[in-house]
């Protein structure tokens, strides 16, 4: 669990990193304010504009310090999400930033292990993979089966792919916080 000050520092980092790119100024310091933020963790940065999704990119694997992961994912969400054009300076003040700090991923033996609202899902079949964050099911009001179906769609597979032999299902949890909640 992150402390309130650490959450605030990550949100400030994400916002100032995006601002620096828009202003073409040097990025904020890479020096994390706590040892916890230096630990390798996966994270997603989600941008909302007037309540609608405006960008969301992240990594599940803990391959870089959380501080650096959040900085890089903030830039990717703002400028590299293929679903949206790059963020414009005029949009900056109207975005809200949300961060999801990931737990380690674990495979499940049965879908009964999936807790809607607690777990995010990764579905993998062959070379195709889809991921949905835990908060998506809650925000959409989905039950477990609907959540699984939409994760299949995200992977570019049919909605029932999760029922087929050879489909790998993994779960993770996330500590989710935003500028509105911290």
C-alpha positions, 0 to 999 in steps of 0.5 A, a space after each residue: 500500500 502506498 502512502 497518501 504522500 507517495 500517491 500525490 507524488 506520483 500524480 504530480 509526477 505524471 502531470 508535470 511530465 506531460 506538461 514538460 513534453 507539451 512545453 518542450 522543457 526538461 522532464 521532472 527529476 528522476 529522483 524518487 522521494 521515497 524508497 517505495 517509489 524506487 521499487 520495480 512495479 508495473 503501472 497504468 496511467 489513465 487520462 480522462 477528459 470530461 469523464 471520458 477516456 482520453 488515453 490509457 497505457 501501462 505495463 503489468 511487469 515490474 521491470 523498472 522503478 515505479 517512479 520511472 514507470 509512471 513517468 513513462 506511462 504518463 507520456 505514453 498515455 498522453 501522446 502514444 495511445 493509438 486510440 487517440 490523437 496526441 494530447 494538445 496543450 489546450 486539453 491539458 487543464 481539462 484532463 484528470 489523471 488516474 494511476 493503477 499500481 499493479 500487483 504481481 500477475 498469477 495464473 488462475 486454474 478456474 474462473 471462479 478465482 476471479 473476483 470482479 472489482 478486485 482483479 484485473 484479467 489478462 487473457 492469452 491465446 497463442 500470440 494474442 493477449 488482452 488486458 482489462 484493469 480491475 476498475 473497468 468491470 466495476 465502472 461498467 457494471 459487469 459480472 464475471 462472465 461479461 468481464 471475461 468476454 470483454 477481455 477476450 474482445 480486447 485480445 482480438 478474440 471471440 467473446 467465448 475464448 476464455 472457455 476454450 482449452 489452451 486459453 491462459 487466464 491470469 489475474 492481478 490487482 491494482 491500487 487505483 487512485 486519481 487526482 480526484 481521490 487523493 
